[in-house]
Amino acid sequence: MESSSSQEFIQHLINGISLGSIYALIALGYTMVYGILQLINFAHSEVYMAGAFAAFYASRSLGLDQHPGVGALIVILAAAVAACSILGVTIERLAYRPLRKSPKLNILITAIGVSLLLQFSGQIIFGADPKLFPEVIKDVVLFEIGGVDVRSMDVTILVIGTLFMTGLHFLVHHTKMGTAMRAVSSNGGVAALMGINVDRVISFTFIIGSSLAGVGAVLVGLKYPKIDPLMGTLIGIKAFVAAVLGGIGSLPGAMLGGVLLGLCEEMVVAYFSSTYRDALAFGILILILLFKPAGLLGSLQREKV
C-alpha cells in the first residue's frame, strides 16, 4: 500500500514538472515584455494559439504524422516558432508601438482588443471545431523510477523546455543583444542615449517571447492533443499567474512560478478533486497579490503617481 502511494506521488510529480515546464515557457513571454515595456501583453495567449495551428497545418501538409520522430518534431517546432515570431512582431509594430507614449490604460485596452480580434479571427480562419494534434513523437515507456514508468512524451517536454529556457538565460546574460535588453529594461531613455536601438530591442523581445509561446503550444499539442481557436484563454491566464507568482519581470521567477503552478495543479487533481484544478490558479493569484505582490523572486518598485 505504501509502495503504491509512493509510486502515485512520483507519477504526479513527473506530470507536474512536465506541465510546469509548459507554463514556464509561456510565462516567460509575459515577463519579458513586461520587463521591457511594463506592459501585460494579453494577446500573448493568442500568439500561443496561432503557434499550435501553424504546427498542425505544417504537419498535415508535409505528412509528418505518417513519419513520427525527432525530425518531424523539429519541423513543427520551427513552423510554430516562425509563425509566432512573425505574429508577435506584427502586433508590436502595428498595435503597441504607436501607443508607446500613451497612457498605460490605452495600451492595456489595446492588448485586450488585439486578444479578442485574434480569437475571433482564429475561429473564422481555422473553424470553431477542435482539431486533433498530430502524433509526431511516439509516447512509449523509456525507463522506470521507483516502479513508475517514465514516458517519452514527458521526457521530450522536459528536455525541450530546459533547452529553450537555458538558451534564453544564455541569450540574456551572455550576448550583446541580451545586454541591450537588460539596459532597455533598466532605463530605456538612458539606453537610447548610449546608442542602443530601443525599437529593435523591443521587437527582438517580442520575437523571443512569442517564439517561446510557439514552443509551449507544440508541447501542449503533444501532451493534450486537441487544439481550438480559444485554447489560449485559460492556459494564458495560468501562465500569467505563474509569471506573477515568480515575480513579473523576473526570468528565473517565471520559470520557478511555472513549475510551482504545474506541481500545485497536479497535486490538487491527485489528492483533492479535478474540479478545483482551474480555480487553483485564481486562488494563487489572489494570495500572491494579498501577501507578496512582488512575487517570490520579484522586488517592489515605488512609482510616483
N, C-alpha and C positions, 0 to 999 in steps of 0.2 A: 504493500500500500504506500509506504513511504517512498519507495523507489519510483512508483508510478507518479506520485506527486512531484518529485524532483524532475522527472522526465518532462512532465507537463510544463513545469516552470521554465526549464531550459528551452523548450519549444516556443513558449510565449516570449521568452527573452530574445530568441533569434528573430521571431516575427516582428517584435517591437523595434529592434535595431534596424531591420530591413525597412520597415515603414518610416522610421525616424530619419533614415538617410534620405528618403524621398522628400520628406517635409523640409529637411535641411537645405537641399538643393534649391527648392522653390523659395524658401525663406531668404536665401542669400540674395535673390533678385530684389526682394523688397528692401532689405537692409542696405544694399549697395546704392540704390537710387536715393534712399533716404539720407545716407551718409554724404552724398554729393550735393543733392538739391533740397534736402529737408522736405521731401515730397513722398507721400504714400501713393505709389503707383497702383491704383485699384484695377487698372487694365492688365496687370501682370498675370492674373489668373486666366484671362482670355488669350494671352500670348501662349500660355501653357497649353490651353485647349487647341490652339492652332498648330502647335508642335505635334500633338498627338495625331491630328488628322493628316499633317504632312507626312509623318512616318507611315500612317495607314495607307495612304494613296501611293507612296513610293514603293511600299512592299507589294501592293496589289498590281501596280503597273509593271514591276520588274519580276513578279512571280517569286518573291523571296520566301514566302511561306512554304513553297514547294522545296526549297533548299535551305533549311534552317542551319544556323551555325554562326560562328563569330563574324564571318564576313557579312552575312545578312544583317546582323546586329549593328555593325559599324556603318553600313549603308543607311539604315533607317535613323540611326543617331545623327549622321551627317545631314540627312534631309530635315530632321526636326530642328537641329541647331541652325541650319541655314534659313529655314522659314521663320523661326522665332527671332533670329538676329535682324532679318530684314523688316519684320513687322515691328519689333521693338524700336529700332532706329527711326522708322517711319512715324511711329506715334510720337516719339520725342521731337522730331523736327516739325511735324505739322500741328500737333496739339499742345505740347508743353513749351517749346522754345519761344513761340510768340508771346506767351503769357509769363515768361520767366520773371519779369519785373512787376508783375501784377500782384495784388494781394493773394496770400496763400489760399484763402477761401475760393477764389476764382479757379485756381489750378486744381484744387480738390474736387470741385464740382465738375470740372472738365474731365478729370480722371474717371469719375463715376459715369459721366456721359459716354466716354470712349469705351468703357467696360460694357455698358448696355448696348452700344452700337455694334460691338464685336459679337456679343451674344446673339443678337437677333440676325445679324449678317451671317453668322455661322449656321443658324437654323435655315436660312434661305439657301445658302450655298451648299451645305453638306446634308441638309434634311434633318428633321427633328428626331427621327428614329435612331435608337442606339445602334452602333456597329461593333462587330466582333473584331478585336485587335488580332493581327496575325501572330502565330506562334513561331517566332524566328529563333527561339532558343528552346530546346527540349528540356522540360523540367524532370530531371532524373536525380536519384539519390547518389551523392558523391561519397559521403563517409558518415560515420556516426560519432556523436559526442554524448557520452553518458547514456547510451541507449537511444538517443534521439537522432533521427535521420536528418542530415543537413543536405538540402536540395540545391541543385544547380541554380535555380532562379534566385534564391536568397543570396547565394554567394556572388552571382552576377551583379545583383543590385548593390551589394555592399562594396564590391571591388570597383565598380564604375563610379559609385558615389564618392568613395575615398579618393580615387584618381582625380576626379574633377575638383573636389574640394582642396586636395593637396596642390593641384595645378593653380587654382585661384590664389591660394596662400603664397605660392612662389611668385605669381604674377604681381600681386600687390606689394610684396615686401622685397623682391629681388630684381625688379626690372625698372627701366626708366619710366615706362608708362605707369607702372604702379606707384612710383614716387610722385609723378604728376597727379595721379588720382588722390593720393593722400594729401598733397598740397592743396588741391582744389577743395577737398573735403574740409580741411582746416580753415582756409580763408581764400575764397575764390578771387576776391579783388586783389589781394597781395600776389596770388599765384599768377594772375594775368600781368601784373607789373613786372614779374620776374621772367616774362616771356613765354609762359605756358599758354597754349591754345585751349582755353576753357571749353569752348564749344566742342572741340574734338575730343577732349577728355570725357565730357558728359555723354556724347554719342557713343564712345567706346564703352562707357559704363553700362549704358542701356543694352549694347550688343552682348556684353558678357553676361549681364543679369538675365537677359532673355534667352541666351544660349543654355544657361543652367536650367531654366524653366523647360526648355525643349528636352533636355536630358531627363529631367524628372518626369515629363509626360510619357516618354518611351518606357521608363521603368514602371510607371503606374500601369501602362497598357500591357506590359508583360505579366505583371503580377495580378492585376484585376482587369482581364481582357474585355472590357466594354467601354466604349467611348461615345460621347454625345456632345452637342454644342454647349450644354450647360454644365459640363463636367468640372469646369474650373471654379465654379462658385464656392462650393463647400471646402474643397481642398485649398483654395486660395485663402479663405478665411483662416483655416487651420495653420497654413504656412505663415500667415501674418501674425497669428497668435504665437507661433514658435519664435518669430523674429522679436516680438515684444517680450516674450519670456526670457530670451537670452540677452536682450538689450538691443533695441532697434538702433542700427548704425554700427553695430559691432559684428564683424565677420565671425570670430570664434563664438560669439553669443548666438548667432543664427544657427550655427552648426550644433551647439550644445542644446539650444531650445528645441530644434527639430528632433534630435534623438530622444530627449526627455519626453516630449509630447508623444512621440511614437510609442515609447515604452509605457507611459501612463495610460494611453488609449488601449493598448493591448492587454494590460493588466486589468483594466476595468472590464473589458469584454470577458476575460478569462475568469475573474473571481467575483464579479458582480452581475452585470447584465449588459448585453449589447445595446439595450435601449438608451443607456447613458453615454454611449460612445461619442456621438456628435456634440452632446451637451457639455462634455468634459472640457472641450477647447474654450467655450464661452465662460465656464466656471473658472478656469485657469486665468483667462484674460481679466476677469473681474478681480480676482485675488491679487494678481500682479499689479494692477492699477491702484488697488487699495493700499497694499503693504510695501511694494517695491516697484514704483512706476518706472524706474530706470532699467529694470530687468536685472538678471543675475550678473551679467558682465558689463552692463552699461553704467554710465555716470550721468548724474543730473547736471543740466546746464541751465544757468539762470539767463532769462531773456528780459529785456526792458520792453514794456508794452506802452 
